Amino acid sequence: MPLRLGGYAEAMGSKNITRRNLIIGGGIAAAGIAGATVAYEITKPPAPSTVTLTQPEIIAATDGVLDITLTAAPVEKTIAGKTVTMAGYNGSVPGPTLRLHQGDLLRVKLVNQLGATTNLHTHGLHVPATGNADNPLLMISDGESFQYEYRIPQDHPGGTFWYHPHHHGQTANQVFAGLYGTIEVMIGDEPGLDERVLVISDTSFTTDGKVAGANMMSKRMGREGDYILVNGSVQPVGSIAPDTAERWRIVNACTSRYLNLSVDGAWKAEQIAVDGHDLEATAPAQGMILAPGNRTDLLVWSGKTGEVRLNYTTVPHPDSMNMGQAQTTYRNYALATIGVSKDAAKAAIAVPTFVPQRKTDLRNVATAAKRTFVLNMPTMNAMMSGNSNSMSGMSGMSGMENMPGMGGVSHSFTINGQSFNPNRVDTTVALGTVEEWTIVNKSTMAHPFHLHIWPQQVLKVGTDELSEVRVQDVVNVPAKSSVVVRIEFTDYAGPTVYHCHILDHEDLGMMGLIEAK
């Protein structure tokens, strides 16, 4: 059936679940987003007209194969008028967009010129997790290359996914430096809409133009950069023809920052998918909360004149105390401004009919096991105690290469009381079965929970049950609350990981190893 129109409250049938919760299948409870004291607030500053909103290069499969070399290396860029050195793929931040169809073969030769060990994670793709596919345990040393290969299943969901490094201990540093790009999986002949990829990231720089490291407190809170980038630029400006419909693919590639996004100035803007999975009902593109790692797809129609803006409002951590986060908060800040072009030919507004992809409702499937995963981290008091062991290995870009360990603090970022050990399997599941997981957050800040390879159907957030089939690969777990999900372990045996997608928390141990047999 075609997507019906209407808001999430109607679609979900729950008076307690708000749009803020729903966009990430678990939101930040009202008591958990009390505003922190800030140095100053930015409200709708004008976007600079000299910075152009560019699109990442699109590299599409030909005859069912996409064969590409991705070189990870330092990149010199100009950010807000300042010359800086970031890291990028193939000389760009973000890297190229990889466009695939169901059944295609993706071959990526990763060349490492970073000066540090790295690897590659195809975030959200349902592909093997072992060998030379989406294997997070691989380590590609500086100066080496590795040939990855992934076969996209014929029944793979069509949607927006992304890629980034996943070398444990350096994931946050490398993503913060600029290593990320988008993956599109198409289904047959997609509707003939113009597409716009919008990769949102953030970073900070030292006075000499290098990517800044992170201290103990910013890693604890999840670092947030001084500059918020869209496709590698601060507040870029683009154009759109009058009376035109576009599909926007938005990626939250921030290391730790939650995004509260709204589209302003459009004739109409609706959300149609999250994390590469269609929604059962579209919703106005307002107040959309994306946790780190989340993606969303929108349909946006321009008007006859004016500007269409993608606005951002800060989602503060409840116990941040201004430590670790940028000292600026934002309210309706124009991340990107897209002017309706007076010179472009007018096009009739076409309202495409989108039919959501069918999803199996796992609530109707028997479960082989029910498990509980408890997320925990050091308290603010513990981090402020000044214990030298808790601060070891916590600053800058180095000191994380020898795993496991990373200093005493790593053992306080835990799932079920244990920090990540690549030599220990934490969870064993039976291939071909469905399990129900309750993810409990014992800490005073939210944690986005990501499982590689297999998507999660969200059943319950706190005490609120979802009525729709909601599928995501990053599910936010509110502070001092819980989320219930079901997972179907299909197709691929072998080990992979689940973890917090505040990437500093992952690097500090909030990750577990799972093996399907």
C-alpha positions, 0 to 999 in steps of 0.5 A, a space after each residue: 500500500 502507498 505510504 499514508 500521510 500523517 504524524 507519528 503520534 497517529 501512526 504509533 497509537 501512543 500518546 506518550 511517544 513523541 516525534 523526538 523519541 520516534 525518529 531514533 526508536 528510543 529518544 531522550 526522555 524529557 527529563 534527560 534533555 534539560 539545557 546545560 549552561 552555555 557560553 552563548 547561543 546561535 539562532 539562525 545566523 545567515 549562511 555565507 553566500 561564498 560557500 557552495 553546497 557541493 555533492 560528493 562524487 557518485 560512483 555507480 555500479 556498472 553491469 552489476 559490479 562496482 570496483 573502486 579504490 578508496 585511498 585514506 590519506 591526509 586532505 588539505 581543506 579550507 574550513 570557515 576561511 582557515 586552511 586545515 588538514 583533515 583525513 579523507 577518502 580519495 582526497 575529499 571530505 566526505 568520500 565518494 557516494 557508492 551507488 549500488 543495486 540489489 544483487 550488485 558486487 561491491 569491490 573496494 581496495 582500501 589503501 591506507 596512507 594515514 600514518 595509522 592503522 585503519 579498516 572499513 565498516 559498511 554501516 547498515 549493509 546486510 553482508 558477511 562480517 567475516 573474511 574480506 567483507 564487513 569485518 571489524 576485526 581486520 587491521 590495515 597498517 599504514 602503507 598497506 592495502 586490502 581488498 574488500 568484497 561484498 555481495 549485496 543480497 537480491 532482497 536487500 532493503 533499498 535505502 541510505 547507508 554509509 561507510 567509515 573506519 572501525 579500528 578499535 581504539 581509533 574509530 572516533 579519532 578517524 571519523 572526527 578527522 573526516 573519514 566517512 562516505 555514503 552508500 546508496 542501495 537502489 531498487 530497480 528503477 527508482 522514481 525519477 527524482 533528483 537526489 541530494 546527499 547531505 552528510 553532516 559531521 563535526 570537528 575541531 582544529 588546533 591553532 596550526 590547522 590540525 584536527 584536535 585530539 580529545 581529553 579525558 572529559 570530552 571522551 567521557 561525554 562524547 566529543 562535539 566539534 567546534 565546526 558543524 559541516 555539511 558535505 565538508 563545508 560550514 553553512 554551504 549554499 545551494 540551489 533548487 529549481 522552483 516547484 521541484 521535488 527532491 529526495 534528500 539522503 541525510 547521514 549523521 556522521 558526527 562522532 558523538 553529536 545528536 542532531 535535532 533537524 527540521 526543514 524550513 521554507 519548503 512547500 512540503 517536506 516529509 520523512 520517508 525512511 530511517 536507517 535505510 528502512 522505509 517508514 510505514 507512514 510519512 511525517 513532516 520533516 520537523 523535530 527529527 532527532 538523529 543519533 550518531 550513525 542514524 540516517 534519514 531520507 526525506 522528500 522535499 518540494 521547493 516552492 516558487 521562490 525563497 529558500 529551503 533550509 536544513 536547520 539544526 537545534 542542539 540536543 544537550 547531554 543532561 550531565 554535560 556540565 559543559 565539559 566535552 561538548 562545544 561551548 555553543 548551543 544552536 537553535 534553528 541554525 541553518 546547516 545548509 541553505 538552498 535557494 529557489 533559483 530564478 534562472 532555472 526552468 520551472 518544473 511541475 510539482 510531481 508528488 511521487 507515490 512511494 510504497 514502503 518496502 515490506 518488512 516482517 513483523 518479528 512480534 509474530 515470530 517465536 523467539 529462540 532466546 531473550 537477553 538483557 544487555 546493560 550499558 554503563 560508564 563512569 559517573 561524573 564524580 568518578 571522572 572528576 576524582 583525578 585518579 591517574 589510572 582512569 585518565 591514562 591513554 585518554 588524550 590526543 590521537 595516540 596511546 590506543 593502538 595496543 588492544 585490549 587495555 587502553 588504560 584503566 578507564 576503558 574497563 569502566 565503559 561496559 556492556 554487561 559489566 565487561 569492556 570489549 576484548 577481541 579475544 572473547 565472544 560475549 554473545 553466541 546466537 543460533 543462525 536462523 533464529 529470532 531473539 528479543 533483546 532488552 537494552 538497559 541504560 544505567 548511565 545518566 546520558 543516552 547511548 545509541 546502540 548499533 548492531 552490525 549486519 542485522 537490523 533491529 525491530 524496535 518494540 518498546 521504548 521505556 514503558 511505551 510500546 510501538 504499534 508500527 514495524 520500526 526497523 533501525 540499525 542504530 537504536 537510541 537508549 535513553 538515559 536511565 531507561 531501556 529499549 526492547 528490540 527483536 533481531 532475526 539472525 539470517 544468512 551470515 555465520 561468524 563474529 561481529 560486534 554491537 556497541 555504543 555509537 558515541 564512538 569514543 564510548 565504543 573505543 573505550 570499551 562499550 562494545 561486545 563481540 557476537 558470533 552467529 553459528 
